Amino acid sequence: MIELRHIYKSYTLGEVMVPVLRDVSLHVRPHEFVSILGPSGSGKSTLMNIIGCLDVPDSGDYILDGKHIANCTEDQLSDIRGEKIGFIFQQFNLLPDLTAYENVEMPLIYRKMSASERHERVIKTLTQVGLKDRMQHKPSQLSGGQQQRVAIARVLAGNPSIILADEPTGNLDSASGKEIMEIIKKLWKAGNTILLITHDINVANQAERKIYVHDGRLSNKEVCL
């Protein structure tokens, strides 16, 4: 499903070229749950941005469901993100003036989904994450854990096959973090492919497979975090 071959990525800092990913190769099977573990600045988020078609590598091949991503136009990349990939971020990224219902519904409006289908999906996904009684609450009226559940419901409403979670428990207390991980594991068992980026070994250990990132390189061996 996901295959990276010899990926390199650098960014320019002033007049200096800073390498972020160095010769990264990775294969993720359909319905697999993989955690990508590494310290801050190791290249984890850049790797996720490339896998999520939010960024492109300087060199190397990225093949998603048999399609070479380097050959895609910006519109095609946008379509891939909309149809195949759901993102869960540490910061929730909810619109503060919208209710939980409206936050989940907004991406479906952009996809020009009918009102009746939108309503059905929003109700279904908010119920799925245990927020049926909080649909009309705005983010400021919800706890951190509840806001993250709204963000997950927003992802689920799009029905993606791949879910990319970037430090999904990073802003949560331990109890809320545990609840979010239980939801993520249920999504995996329901058939989604999950890639979870974290610096927390306890979170990473809940995945099927761990991959370590250090100085922009991948390893199956644990690194000092």
C-alpha positions as CSV (number, residue, x, y, z in Angstrom):
1,M,0.0,0.0,0.0
2,I,2.7,2.5,1.1
3,E,6.2,2.2,-0.3
4,L,9.0,4.7,0.0
5,R,12.2,4.1,-1.9
6,H,15.4,6.0,-1.0
7,I,13.7,9.2,0.0
8,Y,15.8,12.3,0.6
9,K,14.5,15.7,1.8
10,S,16.3,18.9,2.8
11,Y,15.2,22.4,3.7
12,T,17.0,25.7,3.2
13,L,17.8,27.6,6.4
14,G,19.3,30.9,5.4
15,E,22.0,30.0,3.0
16,V,22.5,26.5,4.5
17,M,20.9,23.3,3.1
18,V,19.8,21.2,6.1
19,P,19.1,17.5,5.4
20,V,16.0,16.2,7.1
21,L,15.5,12.7,5.6
22,R,18.4,10.6,4.3
23,D,17.9,7.5,2.2
24,V,14.6,6.5,3.8
25,S,12.9,3.3,2.5
26,L,9.7,2.0,4.1
27,H,7.0,-0.4,3.2
28,V,3.6,-0.5,5.0
29,R,1.2,-3.3,4.3
30,P,-2.6,-2.7,4.0
31,H,-4.3,-2.7,7.5
32,E,-1.0,-2.5,9.3
33,F,-0.5,-0.4,12.5
34,V,3.0,1.2,12.5
35,S,4.4,3.6,15.0
36,I,7.2,5.9,14.0
37,L,9.2,6.8,17.0
38,G,12.0,9.4,17.5
39,P,13.1,12.6,19.3
40,S,12.1,16.1,18.3
41,G,13.9,17.1,15.1
42,S,14.5,13.6,13.9
43,G,12.5,14.0,10.7
44,K,9.3,12.2,11.9
45,S,6.8,15.0,10.9
46,T,8.5,15.6,7.5
47,L,8.2,11.9,6.8
48,M,4.5,12.0,7.7
49,N,4.0,15.1,5.4
50,I,5.5,13.2,2.5
51,I,3.4,10.0,3.2
52,G,0.3,12.3,3.5
53,C,1.1,14.0,0.2
54,L,1.4,17.4,1.9
55,D,5.1,17.6,0.8
56,V,7.2,16.0,-1.8
57,P,10.7,14.5,-1.5
58,D,13.8,16.0,-3.2
59,S,14.5,12.6,-4.7
60,G,13.4,9.0,-4.3
61,D,10.1,7.3,-5.1
62,Y,6.8,7.2,-3.2
63,I,4.3,4.7,-4.4
64,L,0.8,4.7,-2.9
65,D,-1.6,1.9,-3.9
66,G,0.6,1.3,-7.0
67,K,0.6,5.0,-8.1
68,H,3.9,6.9,-8.3
69,I,3.2,10.1,-6.4
70,A,6.0,12.0,-8.1
71,N,3.9,11.9,-11.3
72,C,0.8,13.5,-9.7
73,T,-0.3,17.1,-10.2
74,E,-1.3,19.3,-7.2
75,D,-5.0,18.6,-8.0
76,Q,-4.3,14.9,-8.0
77,L,-2.5,15.1,-4.7
78,S,-5.4,17.0,-3.3
79,D,-7.8,14.3,-4.5
80,I,-5.6,11.5,-3.0
81,R,-5.6,13.3,0.4
82,G,-9.4,13.8,0.2
83,E,-10.2,10.2,-0.8
84,K,-7.5,8.0,0.9
85,I,-5.9,9.8,3.8
86,G,-7.1,11.1,7.2
87,F,-5.0,13.3,9.4
88,I,-5.0,13.5,13.2
89,F,-2.8,16.2,14.7
90,Q,-1.6,17.1,18.1
91,Q,-3.2,20.5,18.0
92,F,-6.7,19.3,17.0
93,N,-7.1,22.0,14.3
94,L,-10.8,22.7,15.1
95,L,-12.5,25.9,14.0
96,P,-13.3,27.7,17.3
97,D,-16.5,29.4,16.2
98,L,-18.1,26.1,14.9
99,T,-19.8,23.4,16.9
100,A,-18.5,19.9,17.0
101,Y,-21.2,19.0,14.5
102,E,-20.1,21.8,12.2
103,N,-16.4,21.0,12.5
104,V,-17.0,17.4,11.4
105,E,-19.4,18.5,8.6
106,M,-17.2,21.2,7.1
107,P,-14.9,18.9,5.0
108,L,-17.9,17.1,3.7
109,I,-19.4,20.4,2.4
110,Y,-16.2,21.0,0.5
111,R,-16.6,17.5,-1.1
112,K,-20.0,18.6,-2.2
113,M,-21.8,15.8,-0.4
114,S,-25.5,16.0,-0.1
115,A,-27.0,17.5,3.1
116,S,-28.7,14.2,4.0
117,E,-25.5,12.2,3.6
118,R,-23.5,14.8,5.5
119,H,-26.0,14.6,8.4
120,E,-25.9,10.8,8.5
121,R,-22.1,10.7,8.5
122,V,-21.7,13.4,11.2
123,I,-24.1,11.8,13.5
124,K,-22.6,8.4,13.0
125,T,-19.0,9.4,13.6
126,L,-19.6,11.6,16.6
127,T,-21.6,8.8,18.1
128,Q,-18.8,6.4,17.3
129,V,-16.3,8.5,19.3
130,G,-18.8,8.9,22.2
131,L,-19.8,12.5,21.6
132,K,-23.4,12.2,20.6
133,D,-24.4,14.5,23.5
134,R,-21.8,17.1,22.7
135,M,-22.6,17.8,19.1
136,Q,-23.7,21.4,19.6
137,H,-20.7,22.3,21.9
138,K,-17.9,24.5,20.5
139,P,-14.3,23.5,21.1
140,S,-13.9,25.9,24.1
141,Q,-16.7,24.0,25.8
142,L,-14.9,20.6,25.4
143,S,-12.0,19.1,27.2
144,G,-8.8,18.3,25.3
145,G,-9.7,14.7,25.0
146,Q,-13.1,15.6,23.6
147,Q,-11.6,18.0,21.1
148,Q,-9.3,15.3,19.8
149,R,-12.3,12.9,19.5
150,V,-14.1,15.6,17.4
151,A,-11.0,15.7,15.2
152,I,-11.1,11.9,14.9
153,A,-14.8,12.0,14.0
154,R,-13.9,14.5,11.3
155,V,-11.4,12.1,9.9
156,L,-13.8,9.2,10.1
157,A,-16.5,11.1,8.2
158,G,-14.2,11.2,5.2
159,N,-14.0,7.4,5.2
160,P,-10.2,7.2,4.6
161,S,-8.3,3.9,4.2
162,I,-5.1,5.4,5.7
163,I,-5.0,7.4,9.0
164,L,-1.9,9.4,9.8
165,A,-1.7,10.4,13.5
166,D,1.0,13.0,14.5
167,E,1.5,13.0,18.3
168,P,-2.3,12.5,18.8
169,T,-1.9,12.2,22.6
170,G,0.8,14.9,22.9
171,N,-1.5,17.6,24.4
172,L,-3.6,15.3,26.6
173,D,-3.5,14.0,30.1
174,S,-2.8,10.3,30.6
175,A,-6.4,9.3,31.0
176,S,-7.5,11.2,27.8
177,G,-4.5,9.9,26.0
178,K,-5.5,6.3,26.8
179,E,-9.0,6.9,25.6
180,I,-7.7,8.3,22.2
181,M,-5.4,5.3,21.8
182,E,-8.3,2.9,22.4
183,I,-10.2,4.7,19.6
184,I,-7.2,4.5,17.3
185,K,-6.8,0.8,18.0
186,K,-10.4,0.2,17.2
187,L,-10.0,2.0,13.9
188,W,-7.1,-0.3,13.1
189,K,-9.1,-3.4,14.0
190,A,-11.9,-2.1,11.8
191,G,-9.5,-2.3,8.8
192,N,-7.8,1.1,8.6
193,T,-4.0,1.4,8.0
194,I,-2.6,3.4,10.8
195,L,0.7,5.3,10.9
196,L,1.3,7.0,14.3
197,I,4.2,9.4,15.0
198,T,5.2,9.8,18.6
199,H,8.1,10.4,20.9
200,D,6.4,8.4,23.7
201,I,7.6,4.7,23.9
202,N,4.4,3.7,25.8
203,V,2.2,5.0,22.9
204,A,4.5,3.5,20.3
205,N,4.4,0.1,22.0
206,Q,0.7,-0.2,21.2
207,A,1.3,-0.6,17.5
208,E,1.9,-3.8,15.6
209,R,5.4,-2.6,14.5
210,K,7.8,0.1,15.6
211,I,10.2,2.0,13.4
212,Y,12.8,4.4,14.9
213,V,13.9,7.7,13.3
214,H,17.2,9.2,14.2
215,D,19.0,12.0,12.3
216,G,16.7,11.5,9.3
217,R,17.3,7.8,9.0
218,L,15.1,4.8,9.8
219,S,16.0,1.9,11.9
220,N,14.3,-1.2,13.4
221,K,16.5,-0.8,16.5
222,E,15.7,1.5,19.4
223,V,17.5,4.8,19.6
224,C,18.2,7.0,22.6
225,L,15.2,9.4,22.8
